[in-house]
Amino acid sequence: MKEFDLKYKEIDLVVKGYYTEGEPQTYDYPGSPAEFSVCEVTLQGVDISVLMSDLDLETIEEQILDKYY
């Protein structure tokens, strides 16, 4: 599990999760995109991921991919 610092909606968060590398497209296989799955989002040491909407978590995953990968 990897840990990243991220500013989301003007709040400094610590995001923990797993990264899966994408697979290239071939003639027989359409490939797959890189993926980051959030496991925990903490604010000042408190896990707030259960309080966040699915849309917020998806947006955080996209931002982690864009910023760090």
C-alpha positions in Angstrom: 0.0 0.0 0.0 1.3 3.4 -0.9 0.7 6.8 0.8 0.2 10.1 -0.9 -0.4 13.7 0.2 -3.2 15.4 -1.7 -5.0 18.7 -1.5 -8.7 18.0 -2.3 -11.3 20.8 -2.1 -8.7 23.0 -0.4 -8.1 20.3 2.4 -4.8 18.6 2.9 -5.4 14.8 3.0 -3.3 11.7 3.3 -4.5 9.0 0.9 -3.5 5.3 1.1 -4.2 2.8 -1.6 -3.0 0.3 -4.2 -1.7 1.0 -7.7 -2.1 -1.4 -10.5 -0.1 -0.8 -13.6 -1.9 -0.7 -16.9 -1.4 -3.3 -19.6 -0.6 -2.4 -23.2 -3.0 -3.1 -26.1 -2.1 -5.9 -28.4 -3.7 -7.4 -31.5 -5.6 -10.0 -29.4 -6.1 -8.0 -26.2 -7.6 -4.5 -25.7 -5.3 -3.7 -22.8 -6.3 -2.2 -19.5 -5.7 1.3 -17.9 -3.6 2.0 -14.9 -5.7 2.0 -11.7 -5.4 3.4 -8.2 -7.8 2.0 -5.5 -8.3 4.2 -2.4 -8.2 2.2 0.9 -8.0 5.1 3.4 -8.3 8.9 3.4 -7.2 10.6 6.5 -7.5 14.1 7.8 -5.3 14.9 10.8 -4.9 11.2 11.5 -8.6 10.3 11.3 -10.0 8.1 8.6 -12.7 10.0 6.8 -13.1 7.7 3.8 -16.5 6.4 5.1 -17.8 10.0 5.1 -16.9 10.6 1.5 -19.1 10.0 -1.5 -18.3 7.5 -4.2 -17.8 10.5 -6.6 -15.3 12.1 -4.2 -13.3 8.8 -3.9 -13.3 8.4 -7.7 -12.1 11.9 -8.2 -9.3 11.4 -5.6 -8.2 8.2 -7.4 -8.1 10.1 -10.7 -6.1 12.9 -9.1 -3.6 10.5 -7.6 -3.1 8.8 -11.0 -2.6 12.2 -12.8 -0.2 13.6 -10.2 1.9 10.6 -9.3 1.8 8.3 -12.2 
